[in-house]
Amino acid sequence: MSRNNLAYDLSKYENTVQKPEAEVRKIKVRKARPETAGSPVRIFVLLAAAGILMGSVIYGKVEHASLHAQITDKTAYVDVLRSENVRMQTAIESKSSLRVVEEYAANVLGMQKLDKSQIEYISLENGNVIDIPEQNDNIFVKLKHGFEDFVEYIRG
């Protein structure tokens, strides 16, 4: 490559054949018409539908938040009731313990613990058998008992 400052003859590279004017295309410029989005009625209907859709979404969110708040309130109420139940169970257990019952019996009712001197033994003359004398029933009562015994025997 030579480092000189000579100009090139670019006419060698130009196309010397000229096209006839009929073949030369002319650029036509059209005026751009603004495209309308639609008629005013269509725009109003679309805006109304969008508003209704947005309103229903907001209403759903409000209802969801309201239900969540109610659930939270009820859960807190259940927790309070559970803690109250535990407190009451503890109070019942403390009042019904053996020590408390013994103290109540001794202090309020004036009772004492059983001594060996307070025990009395009973001896029976006939041993461990108790004789119950037969009752004198009339004939109708005996028939009734007999019928009841028969029905009991049949039923098994």
matplotlib code that plots the C-alpha trace (Angstrom):
import matplotlib.pyplot as plt

x = [0.0, 1.4, 1.3, 0.6, -2.1, -3.4, -7.1, -8.9, -11.0, -14.3, -16.0, -14.7, -16.9, -20.1, -22.8, -23.0, -26.2, -29.2, -32.6, -35.6, -37.8, -40.8, -38.8, -37.8, -40.2, -41.5, -42.0, -45.5, -46.1, -49.4, -50.8, -51.1, -54.7, -55.0, -56.6, -59.4, -59.6, -63.2, -66.5, -67.3, -69.8, -67.2, -64.8, -67.4, -68.4, -64.7, -64.1, -67.3, -66.2, -62.7, -64.3, -66.6, -63.7, -61.5, -64.3, -65.0, -61.3, -61.2, -64.5, -63.0, -59.9, -62.0, -64.1, -61.0, -59.4, -62.7, -62.9, -59.2, -59.9, -62.8, -60.8, -58.0, -60.5, -62.1, -58.7, -57.7, -61.1, -60.5, -57.0, -58.4, -61.0, -58.3, -56.2, -59.3, -60.0, -56.4, -56.7, -60.0, -58.7, -55.8, -58.1, -60.3, -57.2, -55.9, -59.2, -59.7, -56.3, -56.1, -54.3, -57.0, -59.8, -58.1, -57.7, -61.3, -62.5, -60.4, -60.9, -64.4, -66.2, -64.2, -63.4, -60.4, -58.3, -59.5, -57.9, -57.6, -59.6, -62.5, -62.8, -65.5, -65.7, -69.1, -69.4, -72.4, -74.0, -74.8, -71.5, -71.6, -75.2, -78.2, -81.6, -84.5, -87.9, -90.4, -93.2, -96.7, -98.1, -101.6, -102.4, -102.6, -99.2, -97.8, -99.5, -98.0, -94.5, -94.9, -95.9, -92.9, -90.6, -92.1, -91.7, -88.1, -87.4, -88.8, -86.8, -83.6]
y = [0.0, 3.3, 6.3, 9.0, 11.6, 11.0, 11.1, 8.3, 8.5, 7.2, 7.6, 4.2, 2.6, 4.5, 2.9, 4.8, 3.3, 5.6, 4.2, 5.7, 7.9, 5.6, 3.0, 5.4, 5.1, 8.1, 8.1, 8.9, 10.5, 9.8, 11.8, 9.7, 9.5, 9.2, 5.8, 6.1, 3.6, 3.2, 5.0, 6.8, 4.2, 1.4, 3.4, 4.0, 0.3, -0.8, 1.8, 0.6, -3.0, -2.2, -0.2, -3.0, -5.5, -3.3, -2.7, -6.4, -7.1, -4.4, -5.7, -9.2, -7.9, -6.0, -9.1, -11.2, -8.8, -8.7, -12.5, -12.6, -10.1, -12.1, -15.3, -13.5, -12.2, -15.6, -17.2, -14.7, -15.4, -19.1, -18.6, -16.5, -19.3, -21.9, -20.0, -19.4, -23.2, -23.9, -21.4, -22.9, -26.5, -25.5, -23.8, -27.0, -29.2, -26.9, -26.9, -30.6, -31.8, -34.1, -31.6, -28.9, -31.5, -32.6, -29.0, -28.2, -31.2, -30.4, -26.6, -26.0, -29.3, -30.1, -33.6, -35.6, -38.4, -41.9, -43.2, -46.9, -46.2, -45.2, -48.5, -50.9, -54.5, -56.2, -59.9, -61.9, -64.7, -66.8, -66.2, -64.5, -65.4, -63.2, -64.7, -62.6, -63.8, -64.6, -62.2, -63.3, -62.5, -63.2, -65.5, -62.7, -61.4, -65.0, -65.5, -62.3, -63.2, -66.7, -65.2, -62.8, -65.6, -67.6, -64.7, -64.2, -67.9, -67.8, -64.7, -66.4]
z = [0.0, -1.0, 1.3, -1.1, -1.3, -4.8, -5.6, -7.2, -10.4, -9.2, -12.6, -13.6, -11.1, -11.9, -13.9, -17.1, -18.4, -17.6, -17.0, -18.7, -16.7, -16.9, -15.0, -12.3, -9.4, -7.8, -4.1, -3.2, 0.2, 1.8, 4.5, 7.7, 8.9, 12.7, 13.4, 15.8, 18.8, 18.3, 18.7, 21.9, 22.8, 22.5, 24.6, 27.3, 27.4, 27.7, 30.5, 32.3, 32.1, 33.3, 36.2, 37.2, 37.0, 39.2, 41.6, 42.0, 42.6, 45.3, 46.9, 47.0, 48.7, 51.3, 52.0, 52.3, 54.8, 56.8, 57.1, 58.0, 60.8, 62.1, 62.1, 64.1, 66.6, 67.1, 67.5, 70.1, 71.9, 71.8, 73.3, 76.1, 76.8, 76.9, 79.3, 81.5, 81.4, 82.5, 85.4, 86.5, 86.3, 88.5, 91.0, 91.2, 91.7, 94.4, 96.2, 96.0, 97.1, 100.1, 102.3, 101.7, 102.4, 105.6, 106.8, 106.0, 107.9, 110.9, 111.1, 109.8, 110.6, 113.8, 112.7, 113.9, 112.6, 113.6, 116.8, 117.7, 120.7, 118.6, 116.8, 118.0, 117.0, 116.7, 117.2, 115.9, 117.7, 114.7, 112.9, 109.6, 108.7, 109.0, 109.2, 107.7, 108.9, 106.1, 105.7, 105.7, 102.3, 101.1, 98.3, 95.6, 96.4, 96.3, 92.9, 91.6, 92.8, 91.3, 87.9, 88.0, 88.7, 85.8, 83.4, 84.6, 84.0, 80.5, 79.5, 80.7]

ax = plt.figure().add_subplot(projection="3d")
ax.plot(x, y, z, "-o")
ax.set_aspect("equal")
plt.show()
